Amino acid sequence: MTLAALLGGPAAPALAYTAAPDGPVYAVAVATDGTVYVGGKFTTAGGQPRANLAAYDAAGTLTSWNP
């Protein structure tokens, strides 16, 4: 998943998230600490169970957050 356009426009470097969800992402929110929250229609992210919501740290690593 590449979020460059959402995280700073087309000139921003692409952030490659290797633990991508297994379905479409419809919403992205970036917290002040750099955590990227995604919401969509998926059941896993990076092979880990996630019910339509996932969070990645600023480096693009899937976090343990699993509401």
C-alpha positions in Angstrom: 0.0 0.0 0.0 1.4 3.4 -0.9 0.1 6.4 0.9 2.3 9.2 -0.6 -0.6 11.3 -2.0 -2.5 11.1 1.3 0.4 11.9 3.5 1.8 15.0 1.8 0.9 15.1 -1.8 2.6 13.8 -4.9 6.0 15.2 -4.0 6.1 13.3 -0.7 8.2 10.1 -0.7 6.1 7.0 -1.0 5.7 5.0 2.2 5.6 1.3 1.5 3.6 -0.7 4.0 4.6 -4.4 3.6 1.9 -5.6 6.1 -0.9 -4.5 3.7 -4.5 -5.3 4.4 -6.1 -8.1 2.4 -8.9 -5.8 1.1 -9.6 -2.2 0.1 -8.7 0.7 2.4 -11.3 3.5 2.4 -10.0 5.8 5.1 -6.6 6.9 6.4 -5.9 9.1 9.5 -2.5 10.2 10.7 -2.0 10.8 14.4 0.3 13.5 15.8 2.8 10.7 16.9 3.0 9.5 13.3 0.8 6.4 13.7 -1.2 5.8 10.5 -4.7 4.4 11.0 -6.5 2.7 8.1 -10.0 1.6 7.8 -11.7 -0.4 5.1 -13.1 -3.8 4.2 -10.4 -6.3 5.3 -9.9 -9.1 7.7 -6.2 -9.3 8.0 -3.2 -6.9 7.7 0.2 -8.5 7.2 -1.3 -11.9 8.0 -2.5 -10.7 11.4 -6.3 -10.6 12.2 -7.7 -7.1 11.9 -11.4 -6.4 11.6 -11.5 -3.5 9.1 -9.1 -1.3 11.2 -5.3 -1.4 11.4 -2.6 0.9 12.6 1.0 1.3 11.4 3.9 3.1 13.1 5.8 5.9 11.4 8.1 3.3 9.8 5.2 1.4 8.3 5.2 -1.5 10.7 1.9 -3.0 11.7 1.2 -2.2 15.4 -0.5 -4.4 18.0 -3.5 -2.1 18.1 -6.5 -4.3 17.3 -9.8 -2.8 18.5 
